[in-house]
Amino acid sequence: MPSPRPQLPLSRRGFLLASAGLGVGAALAVGSPASALAAARPRPFGRYGSPAARLTPQTLYVDPHGHGDFTSVQAAVTAATGSGWTLVLAPGVYRETVAVDVTRTEATWIGASEDPRDVVIVYDNAAGTPKPGGGTYGTTGSATTTVQAAGFTARWITFANDWLRADHPGISGTQAVAIKVQGDRSAFHHCRFLGHQDTLYADSTALTAFARQYYSHCYVEGDVDFVFGRATAVYENCHFRTLNRTDLTAAPYGFVFAPSTAGANPRGYLVVRGRISSEAPDGFYKLARPWVPSSDTTARPMLTVRDTWMGPGIDATAPYTNMSDTFPWQNQRFAEYRDTGPGARITVPENRPQLTPEQAKSVTRAAYLGDWTPWKGAH
């Protein structure tokens, strides 16, 4: 996404370490031995078995401290060839990049502690980061985790990119993706997505592939276009947090959503029963701007936000803006319905297109996801 990062009380890297569960992050930060960590965590996989007592023959266990089948997520993914594998991840910070290709279908990843703060997959590439063989990574290549396979499910995991603008003042390509999701029927329950620009890339494998994705009870934070892409994606009961910035002195600091829905796709992004909060000053964020990529100038970005609370960080007077004046937001498919909170106040009606009650009847998770019902049986 084009560029127009905030400092937490700790740096992003320090924050991730400090928040990794069971004291793992703090112990790593001060260099405590692995034996001490192991003594503090005798059952790293909780109720999900162990290598000595597998839930199923296709269950693999990952523990950075050596109590599983593998110490890295990518090593487990590489071993899990074919379809239907489950990865159980012990608490810890997994500093690596991970890629799930199209052949590894129907995979499930579980954070063993059932608290997403405890299991963190993180790396720090940005679009402008130089690659070892020359060139730069680009936005797609910056992703810490990439999921292309269909039928992927994750529970209780944090996906993060802790690249910081302040650490790299000479790099202009500041897009830094935490996860890029391209597969159809991709579901995330109780997960966190942490980054700054381009945190969550909800996309598809091709213009003609209308990938369905479902995010339930998730937390996403960032600043510029931090939920973006062309997937058909439903975000239900999710919390979106806009971050403060010390490198800018005027609004806007950024944009929550930047959909790039293909023109032929009747369903883009749907946010339902969500919450949008902010660390930044009131009114310093836009709700959305349309992304019409140079590779698809026929795109018609689509976003509906309904039954959602918007805090004062959202500019209520002008919540939408253009990414390019060639493709004004008014020509795209943006709408709201029954939203509440100071950021949802309708002060200039023409700037806040609203669904009618009749239209809203067909703007539901079932209408967007069809015969796929990932909310059934979810924890």
Phi, psi and chi 1 to 4 in degrees:
 res  aa     phi    psi   chi1   chi2   chi3   chi4
   1 MET       -  143.7  -62.6  -64.9  -52.8      -
   2 PRO   -60.3  149.9  -23.4   33.1      -      -
   3 SER   -86.4  147.6  -60.7      -      -      -
   4 PRO   -77.2      -    1.1   -6.5      -      -
   5 ARG       -  164.9 -173.0  168.2  -88.8 -126.7
   6 PRO  -115.9  155.8   36.9  -23.5      -      -
   7 GLN  -105.4  125.5  -63.1  -62.8  -31.0      -
   8 LEU   -76.7  172.0  -66.3  162.9      -      -
   9 PRO   -52.6  -35.3  -28.4   35.1      -      -
  10 LEU  -107.1  164.2  -64.9  170.7      -      -
  11 SER   -62.2  160.3   70.0      -      -      -
  12 ARG   -53.8  -41.9  168.1   68.1   61.3 -166.5
  13 ARG   -65.6  -44.1 -163.4  163.3  -68.8  119.8
  14 GLY   -65.0  -36.7      -      -      -      -
  15 PHE   -62.6  -44.1  167.7   73.0      -      -
  16 LEU   -64.2  -43.9  -71.9  168.5      -      -
  17 LEU   -64.8  -43.4  -70.5  173.9      -      -
  18 ALA   -67.2  -27.4      -      -      -      -
  19 SER   -94.9   -7.6   66.1      -      -      -
  20 ALA   -66.8  135.2      -      -      -      -
  21 GLY   -70.5  168.2      -      -      -      -
  22 LEU    57.8   25.4  -59.0 -179.4      -      -
  23 GLY    79.0    2.8      -      -      -      -
  24 VAL   -60.3  -47.4  172.0      -      -      -
  25 GLY   -62.3  -45.7      -      -      -      -
  26 ALA   -63.8  -37.8      -      -      -      -
  27 ALA   -66.2  -41.0      -      -      -      -
  28 LEU   -62.2  -39.1  -72.1  174.1      -      -
  29 ALA   -63.8  -30.1      -      -      -      -
  30 VAL  -104.7    5.6  -61.9      -      -      -
  31 GLY    78.9   28.7      -      -      -      -
  32 SER   -65.8  145.2  -65.3      -      -      -
  33 PRO   -68.1  153.3   24.3  -33.9      -      -
  34 ALA   -61.1  -31.4      -      -      -      -
  35 SER   -62.2  -37.8   58.5      -      -      -
  36 ALA   -66.1  -38.3      -      -      -      -
  37 LEU   -64.8  -43.3  -66.0  169.3      -      -
  38 ALA   -62.2  -39.3      -      -      -      -
  39 ALA   -64.2  -31.4      -      -      -      -
  40 ALA   -82.5  -10.6      -      -      -      -
  41 ARG  -137.9   74.0   37.4 -160.3  -61.0  -71.7
  42 PRO   -69.5  -22.2   24.8  -34.1      -      -
  43 ARG  -125.7   76.3  -64.1 -176.0   61.1 -142.5
  44 PRO   -64.0  -18.6   23.9  -34.6      -      -
  45 PHE  -104.8    9.8  -56.3  108.8      -      -
  46 GLY    54.5 -129.9      -      -      -      -
  47 ARG   -87.4    9.8   65.4 -172.9  179.8   96.1
  48 TYR  -101.9   25.3  -66.4   98.3      -      -
  49 GLY    81.9 -155.0      -      -      -      -
  50 SER  -168.7  172.3   68.0      -      -      -
  51 PRO   -57.7  -25.7  -29.0   37.7      -      -
  52 ALA   -86.1  -13.8      -      -      -      -
  53 ALA  -144.9   71.8      -      -      -      -
  54 ARG   -68.2  142.2  -64.9 -175.0 -166.8  -81.0
  55 LEU   -64.4  -42.5  -66.5 -176.5      -      -
  56 THR  -145.5  163.2   71.0      -      -      -
  57 PRO   -61.6  -21.0  -24.1   34.5      -      -
  58 GLN  -102.4   28.7  -78.5 -168.1  -71.7      -
  59 THR  -107.2  128.0  -59.3      -      -      -
  60 LEU  -117.2  149.4  -63.8  175.9      -      -
  61 TYR  -117.5  132.7  -64.2   88.2      -      -
  62 VAL  -120.9  127.9 -173.2      -      -      -
  63 ASP  -146.3  120.4  179.2    9.0      -      -
  64 PRO   -64.5  -12.0   23.3  -32.1      -      -
  65 HIS  -104.7   12.7  -48.4  -64.9      -      -
  66 GLY    91.0   13.2      -      -      -      -
  67 HIS  -100.5   10.0  -59.6  -73.5      -      -
  68 GLY  -118.5 -165.8      -      -      -      -
  69 ASP   -74.3  -29.9  -60.2  -57.6      -      -
  70 PHE  -142.3  156.5  -58.1   94.4      -      -
  71 THR  -100.8   -7.9   57.6      -      -      -
  72 SER  -129.4  151.4   76.3      -      -      -
  73 VAL   -67.6  -42.1  180.0      -      -      -
  74 GLN   -63.1  -36.6 -176.2   58.5   62.8      -
  75 ALA   -62.1  -39.1      -      -      -      -
  76 ALA   -69.0  -40.7      -      -      -      -
  77 VAL   -60.8  -43.7  170.1      -      -      -
  78 THR   -60.3  -38.2  -60.5      -      -      -
  79 ALA   -74.9  -25.3      -      -      -      -
  80 ALA   -87.4   71.0      -      -      -      -
  81 THR   -79.9  145.7   56.7      -      -      -
  82 GLY    88.5 -150.5      -      -      -      -
  83 SER  -115.4  150.0 -177.1      -      -      -
  84 GLY    88.5   21.2      -      -      -      -
  85 TRP   -88.0  147.9  -73.2   86.5      -      -
  86 THR  -115.4  131.4  -64.1      -      -      -
  87 LEU  -110.5  125.2  -89.6   56.4      -      -
  88 VAL  -104.9  120.1 -178.8      -      -      -
  89 LEU  -105.3  122.9  -49.9 -175.2      -      -
  90 ALA   -74.1  157.1      -      -      -      -
  91 PRO   -54.9  139.7  -29.4   37.6      -      -
  92 GLY   157.0  171.7      -      -      -      -
  93 VAL  -103.8  116.6  176.2      -      -      -
  94 TYR  -100.4   97.5  -61.9   85.5      -      -
  95 ARG   -89.8   96.7  178.9  160.2  -73.2  -82.3
  96 GLU  -169.4  165.4   56.8  177.5  -51.9      -
  97 THR  -101.3  146.9   59.0      -      -      -
  98 VAL  -134.0  136.9 -175.3      -      -      -
  99 ALA  -132.8  127.5      -      -      -      -
 100 VAL  -111.2  106.2 -177.1      -      -      -
 101 ASP   -79.2  175.3   67.5   36.9      -      -
 102 VAL   -65.3  -17.6  -65.3      -      -      -
 103 THR   -81.7  -15.5   68.8      -      -      -
 104 ARG   -97.2   69.1  -70.9  166.8  163.1   77.1
 105 THR   -82.6  162.7   57.0      -      -      -
 106 GLU    53.8   39.8  -48.7  -55.9  -32.5      -
 107 ALA   -87.1  148.7      -      -      -      -
 108 THR  -129.2  130.3  -61.6      -      -      -
 109 TRP  -114.1  132.9  -65.7    4.3      -      -
 110 ILE  -125.6  126.8  -61.7  171.1      -      -
 111 GLY   -78.1  115.7      -      -      -      -
 112 ALA   -62.8  -30.4      -      -      -      -
 113 SER   -80.8  -10.4   71.5      -      -      -
 114 GLU    63.5   28.8  -57.7 -175.7   17.0      -
 115 ASP  -135.7  114.8 -175.5  -24.0      -      -
 116 PRO   -63.7  -17.9   23.8  -34.5      -      -
 117 ARG   -69.8  -17.1  -65.4  171.8  -63.2 -179.1
 118 ASP   -86.7  -23.8  -67.0  -16.9      -      -
 119 VAL  -120.8  110.8  177.6      -      -      -
 120 VAL  -124.1  120.6  179.6      -      -      -
 121 ILE  -104.3  117.9  -56.2  172.9      -      -
 122 VAL  -146.6  145.1   58.1      -      -      -
 123 TYR  -150.5  179.3 -151.4   70.8      -      -
 124 ASP  -137.8   48.3   60.6  -11.2      -      -
 125 ASN   -91.3  147.0  -76.2  -30.0      -      -
 126 ALA  -122.1  170.0      -      -      -      -
 127 ALA   -56.2  -38.0      -      -      -      -
 128 GLY   -91.7    5.1      -      -      -      -
 129 THR   -67.5  128.6  -59.5      -      -      -
 130 PRO   -64.0  136.8  -21.3   33.4      -      -
 131 LYS   -86.4  150.1  -65.0  171.6   67.5  173.8
 132 PRO   -55.6  -35.4  -25.8   34.7      -      -
 133 GLY   -92.0    6.7      -      -      -      -
 134 GLY   110.1  156.4      -      -      -      -
 135 GLY    76.7 -169.1      -      -      -      -
 136 THR  -126.8  169.0   57.7      -      -      -
 137 TYR   -74.4  -30.0  -77.4   98.2      -      -
 138 GLY    72.4  171.1      -      -      -      -
 139 THR   -61.3  -50.6  -60.7      -      -      -
 140 THR   -61.3  -44.3  -70.9      -      -      -
 141 GLY   -68.5  -15.5      -      -      -      -
 142 SER   -76.8  -12.0   75.5      -      -      -
 143 ALA   -62.8  131.8      -      -      -      -
 144 THR   -65.7  -45.9  -62.7      -      -      -
 145 THR  -125.8  135.7  -58.2      -      -      -
 146 THR  -126.1  127.7  -57.9      -      -      -
 147 VAL  -123.0  112.5  178.3      -      -      -
 148 GLN  -104.8  -20.6  -64.6 -178.1  -46.4      -
 149 ALA   -74.7  148.9      -      -      -      -
 150 ALA   -77.7  153.3      -      -      -      -
 151 GLY    76.4   25.1      -      -      -      -
 152 PHE   -83.9  137.0  179.2   85.5      -      -
 153 THR  -132.6  135.1  -60.8      -      -      -
 154 ALA  -128.5  142.0      -      -      -      -
 155 ARG  -134.2  134.5  -66.1 -173.3  173.9   88.8
 156 TRP    58.7   48.8  -55.1  -61.8      -      -
 157 ILE  -132.4  143.8  -63.9  171.0      -      -
 158 THR  -100.6  127.4  -68.1      -      -      -
 159 PHE  -110.4  125.4  -60.9   89.7      -      -
 160 ALA  -141.7  155.2      -      -      -      -
 161 ASN  -131.1  117.5 -170.3  -44.0      -      -
 162 ASP  -105.8   26.6   63.4   -5.4      -      -
 163 TRP   -68.8  135.4 -171.4   91.5      -      -
 164 LEU  -120.9  132.8  -67.8  171.5      -      -
 165 ARG   -56.9  -42.1  -63.0 -175.8 -176.0   99.9
 166 ALA   -62.1  -26.5      -      -      -      -
 167 ASP   -81.6  -14.2  -66.6  -16.4      -      -
 168 HIS  -136.6   64.6  -54.8  -83.1      -      -
 169 PRO   -64.0  -18.5   22.0  -33.7      -      -
 170 GLY   -87.6   -2.8      -      -      -      -
 171 ILE  -101.7  123.3  -69.2 -179.2      -      -
 172 SER   -92.5  -22.3   58.9      -      -      -
 173 GLY   -84.1   85.7      -      -      -      -
 174 THR   -92.9    6.0   58.1      -      -      -
 175 GLN   -65.9  131.7  -59.2   87.6  -15.3      -
 176 ALA  -145.5   96.1      -      -      -      -
 177 VAL   -82.3  132.0  177.0      -      -      -
 178 ALA   -78.3  -45.1      -      -      -      -
 179 ILE  -149.2  138.6 -172.4  169.3      -      -
 180 LYS  -113.5  120.6 -179.7  171.8 -175.4  177.2
 181 VAL  -114.0  123.7 -173.7      -      -      -
 182 GLN  -123.1  -16.0  -62.9  177.2  -80.5      -
 183 GLY   -79.1  149.9      -      -      -      -
 184 ASP   -72.3  148.4 -174.8   38.4      -      -
 185 ARG    59.5   50.3  -65.6  179.5  -65.3  102.6
 186 SER  -100.0  125.1  -62.3      -      -      -
 187 ALA  -126.6  137.9      -      -      -      -
 188 PHE  -129.8  122.2  -64.3   81.7      -      -
 189 HIS  -118.9  126.4  -54.7  -83.6      -      -
 190 HIS    54.9   45.0  -58.8  -80.7      -      -
 191 CYS  -108.9  161.1  -71.9      -      -      -
 192 ARG  -117.9  144.8  -62.6 -166.7  -53.8  165.2
 193 PHE  -129.1  111.3  -54.5   91.7      -      -
 194 LEU  -117.5  130.7  -51.0 -178.7      -      -
 195 GLY  -176.9 -158.0      -      -      -      -
 196 HIS  -128.3  -80.7  -68.6  -85.8      -      -
 197 GLN   -94.9  128.6 -177.5  171.3   -8.9      -
 198 ASP    64.3   47.1  -68.7    7.4      -      -
 199 THR   -61.7  -55.8  -55.9      -      -      -
 200 LEU  -115.8  110.2  172.1   54.2      -      -
 201 TYR  -100.3   92.2 -163.5  169.4      -      -
 202 ALA   -92.5   99.6      -      -      -      -
 203 ASP  -131.5 -162.6 -154.4   50.8      -      -
 204 SER  -141.9  172.3   68.9      -      -      -
 205 THR   -81.5  -16.6   54.7      -      -      -
 206 ALA  -161.0  160.8      -      -      -      -
 207 LEU   -57.0  -34.3  -75.1  175.5      -      -
 208 THR   -88.9   -2.4   54.8      -      -      -
 209 ALA   -96.2  113.8      -      -      -      -
 210 PHE   -94.5   78.8  -60.2  164.0      -      -
 211 ALA   -69.4  127.5      -      -      -      -
 212 ARG   -94.6  132.7  -65.9  166.2  -64.7  172.7
 213 GLN  -136.0  150.0  -60.0  174.0   14.3      -
 214 TYR  -136.8  127.0  179.7   68.2      -      -
 215 TYR  -122.0  118.3  -59.5   81.9      -      -
 216 SER  -122.8  127.9  171.1      -      -      -
 217 HIS    52.8   44.7  -62.1   90.2      -      -
 218 CYS  -104.4  162.9  -69.7      -      -      -
 219 TYR  -122.8  128.4  172.3   84.6      -      -
 220 VAL  -130.2  132.2 -165.9      -      -      -
 221 GLU  -133.9  155.7   69.5  177.4   27.1      -
 222 GLY   170.0 -165.8      -      -      -      -
 223 ASP  -129.3  -61.3   51.1   36.8      -      -
 224 VAL  -100.4  118.4  178.2      -      -      -
 225 ASP    49.0   45.9  -55.3  -30.1      -      -
 226 PHE   -82.6    0.2   63.1   92.5      -      -
 227 VAL  -131.2  111.3 -177.6      -      -      -
 228 PHE  -150.2  162.0   74.9  111.5      -      -
 229 GLY   127.9 -174.2      -      -      -      -
 230 ARG  -112.8   13.0   64.0  174.0  174.8 -117.6
 231 ALA   -66.2  161.5      -      -      -      -
 232 THR   -89.6  102.8  -66.7      -      -      -
 233 ALA  -128.6  133.3      -      -      -      -
 234 VAL  -109.4  126.7  174.5      -      -      -
 235 TYR  -112.7  104.5  -54.3   89.4      -      -
 236 GLU  -111.9  128.2 -174.0  168.2   31.2      -
 237 ASN    55.3   41.0  -64.9  -55.2      -      -
 238 CYS  -104.3  152.8  -69.3      -      -      -
 239 HIS  -111.9  122.7 -178.8 -175.3      -      -
 240 PHE  -109.4  128.7  -54.7   89.3      -      -
 241 ARG  -123.3  120.9  178.8   83.3  166.3  161.3
 242 THR   -90.8  136.2   61.9      -      -      -
 243 LEU   -95.3  157.0  -61.6  175.6      -      -
 244 ASN   -76.4  159.5 -159.1   10.0      -      -
 245 ARG  -136.4  136.8  -63.1 -175.7   65.1  168.9
 246 THR  -102.4   -5.7   58.4      -      -      -
 247 ASP   -93.5   -5.9   57.7  -38.8      -      -
 248 LEU  -122.4  150.4  -63.4  179.0      -      -
 249 THR  -114.8   -4.4   58.1      -      -      -
 250 ALA  -141.5  157.8      -      -      -      -
 251 ALA   -75.0  155.1      -      -      -      -
 252 PRO   -87.2  149.0   32.1  -35.5      -      -
 253 TYR   -78.3  -26.0  -82.2    0.5      -      -
 254 GLY   172.7 -163.5      -      -      -      -
 255 PHE  -143.8  134.4  -38.9   88.8      -      -
 256 VAL   -72.7  -54.3 -178.0      -      -      -
 257 PHE  -115.5  143.7  -59.0   99.5      -      -
 258 ALA  -142.5   74.8      -      -      -      -
 259 PRO   -71.2  152.0   26.5  -33.8      -      -
 260 SER  -130.9   41.0   58.1      -      -      -
 261 THR   -51.9  133.1  -38.5      -      -      -
 262 ALA   -62.5  143.8      -      -      -      -
 263 GLY   -57.8  -32.3      -      -      -      -
 264 ALA   -81.4   -8.3      -      -      -      -
 265 ASN   -89.4  120.8 -170.7  -10.8      -      -
 266 PRO   -78.9   -3.0   29.2  -35.1      -      -
 267 ARG  -135.8  126.1  -57.4  -76.8 -173.6  -94.6
 268 GLY  -112.3 -119.9      -      -      -      -
 269 TYR   -96.3  136.2  -74.4  179.2      -      -
 270 LEU  -127.6  121.1  170.6   61.7      -      -
 271 VAL  -107.3  123.2  178.9      -      -      -
 272 VAL  -134.5  132.7   58.4      -      -      -
 273 ARG    53.5   45.1  -69.6 -173.8  -64.9  -82.3
 274 GLY   -99.4 -174.7      -      -      -      -
 275 ARG  -144.5  133.6  175.2 -179.6  176.0   84.1
 276 ILE  -124.1  112.4  -57.7  173.8      -      -
 277 SER  -117.7  175.8   66.4      -      -      -
 278 SER  -151.5  145.3 -176.7      -      -      -
 279 GLU   -90.1  -16.3  -68.6 -179.9   -2.5      -
 280 ALA   -85.1  169.1      -      -      -      -
 281 PRO   -60.7  157.8  -24.3   34.3      -      -
 282 ASP   -57.7  134.5  -68.5   -2.8      -      -
 283 GLY    77.9    9.4      -      -      -      -
 284 PHE   -89.1    1.4  -91.3   51.7      -      -
 285 TYR  -126.0  144.5  -88.5   85.5      -      -
 286 LYS   -91.0  149.6  -57.2  -68.4 -172.1 -178.9
 287 LEU   -68.8  -41.8  179.3   61.0      -      -
 288 ALA  -162.5  160.1      -      -      -      -
 289 ARG  -144.5  146.8   61.1  178.3 -176.8  170.2
 290 PRO   -80.9  135.9   28.8  -32.8      -      -
 291 TRP  -105.8  110.9  177.6   30.4      -      -
 292 VAL  -108.4   98.8  178.7      -      -      -
 293 PRO   -65.9  153.4  -14.0   27.7      -      -
 294 SER   -62.9  -24.0   58.8      -      -      -
 295 SER   -80.7   -8.8   59.0      -      -      -
 296 ASP  -151.8   78.8  178.5   23.5      -      -
 297 THR   -75.7   -2.1   56.3      -      -      -
 298 THR   -93.2    2.2   64.8      -      -      -
 299 ALA   -59.4  146.4      -      -      -      -
 300 ARG  -131.6   85.4  -76.4 -160.9   66.2 -145.9
 301 PRO   -51.0  139.1  -29.6   37.6      -      -
 302 MET  -132.5  127.9 -176.8  177.7 -172.6      -
 303 LEU  -146.8  128.6  166.4   70.6      -      -
 304 THR  -123.9  128.5  -61.3      -      -      -
 305 VAL  -116.4  117.0 -179.4      -      -      -
 306 ARG  -133.2  148.9   61.4  172.3  -60.6  171.9
 307 ASP    51.5   40.0  -57.3  -63.8      -      -
 308 THR  -121.7  142.2  -71.4      -      -      -
 309 TRP   -90.4  127.0 -176.9   87.2      -      -
 310 MET  -115.6  122.7  -60.0 -175.0 -158.1      -
 311 GLY   -75.4  179.1      -      -      -      -
 312 PRO   -70.1   -8.2   25.7  -35.0      -      -
 313 GLY   -66.2  -22.3      -      -      -      -
 314 ILE   -84.1  134.7  -62.7  -61.0      -      -
 315 ASP   -70.8  101.6  178.7   -4.3      -      -
 316 ALA   -70.1  -29.1      -      -      -      -
 317 THR   -72.5  -41.8  -58.8      -      -      -
 318 ALA  -138.1   77.0      -      -      -      -
 319 PRO   -75.9  -14.2   27.0  -34.6      -      -
 320 TYR  -117.6  151.9  -54.5  102.1      -      -
 321 THR  -148.6  170.4 -169.1      -      -      -
 322 ASN   -88.6  145.7  -62.5  -23.1      -      -
 323 MET   -87.1  -35.2 -173.9  175.9  -67.1      -
 324 SER  -139.3  133.2  165.7      -      -      -
 325 ASP   -65.9  -15.3  -70.8  -18.6      -      -
 326 THR   -66.9  -26.6  -55.6      -      -      -
 327 PHE  -126.8   77.4  -55.5  102.7      -      -
 328 PRO   -62.7  146.2   19.4  -29.7      -      -
 329 TRP   -62.1  -28.2   72.3  -96.4      -      -
 330 GLN   -64.6  -21.9  -66.6   90.2  -18.6      -
 331 ASN   -88.6   -0.8  -67.9  -10.5      -      -
 332 GLN   -97.7 -167.4  -47.2  -50.0  -37.8      -
 333 ARG  -113.3   70.4  -65.1  176.9  -75.0  178.4
 334 PHE  -106.6  137.9  -72.5  175.1      -      -
 335 ALA  -158.0  159.6      -      -      -      -
 336 GLU  -134.8  163.5  -57.5  173.1   44.7      -
 337 TYR  -160.1  123.6 -176.2   66.6      -      -
 338 ARG    52.2   37.9  -69.0 -165.0  -44.5 -157.5
 339 ASP   -81.6  156.6  -63.4  -42.0      -      -
 340 THR  -132.6  174.2   57.9      -      -      -
 341 GLY    96.7  164.0      -      -      -      -
 342 PRO   -62.0  -29.8   17.8  -30.4      -      -
 343 GLY   -78.1   -6.6      -      -      -      -
 344 ALA  -105.9    2.3      -      -      -      -
 345 ARG   -60.7  135.0  -76.8 -163.7  -58.5  -95.7
 346 ILE   -94.2   97.1  -57.9  173.3      -      -
 347 THR  -102.5  -30.2   57.7      -      -      -
 348 VAL  -125.6   94.2 -177.6      -      -      -
 349 PRO   -53.5  -37.2  -27.9   36.5      -      -
 350 GLU   -67.5  -15.6   59.1  -93.7   32.8      -
 351 ASN   -92.0   -0.9  -73.3  -13.0      -      -
 352 ARG  -136.3   77.1  -53.5 -147.4   73.1  145.7
 353 PRO   -60.1  132.9   19.1  -30.0      -      -
 354 GLN  -118.2  142.0  -57.3  -71.5  -48.3      -
 355 LEU   -73.6  150.7  -62.9  177.6      -      -
 356 THR   -82.6  160.2   66.1      -      -      -
 357 PRO   -55.2  -36.7  -28.5   36.9      -      -
 358 GLU   -66.2  -43.9 -170.5   62.9   28.4      -
 359 GLN   -62.7  -38.5  -70.8  170.5  -31.2      -
 360 ALA   -63.5  -24.4      -      -      -      -
 361 LYS   -61.3  -26.9  -68.3  177.8 -177.9  178.4
 362 SER  -102.2    7.0   62.0      -      -      -
 363 VAL  -110.5   79.1 -177.1      -      -      -
 364 THR  -136.1  166.0   64.3      -      -      -
 365 ARG   -61.2  -37.6   64.1 -174.4 -175.9 -177.0
 366 ALA   -65.1  -41.0      -      -      -      -
 367 ALA   -65.2  -36.6      -      -      -      -
 368 TYR   -76.1  -36.1  -87.0   55.3      -      -
 369 LEU  -104.7   -7.7  -58.0 -178.8      -      -
 370 GLY    65.4 -129.9      -      -      -      -
 371 ASP   -80.6    0.9   59.0   -1.4      -      -
 372 TRP   -94.5  123.0  179.4   49.5      -      -
 373 THR  -125.3   72.0   56.3      -      -      -
 374 PRO   -69.2  -13.0   26.3  -35.3      -      -
 375 TRP   -78.4  -16.3   53.7   87.8      -      -
 376 LYS   -77.0  126.0  -67.9 -175.8  177.2  178.8
 377 GLY    80.6    1.5      -      -      -      -
 378 ALA   -76.2  147.6      -      -      -      -
 379 HIS   -75.9      -  -63.2  -82.2      -      -
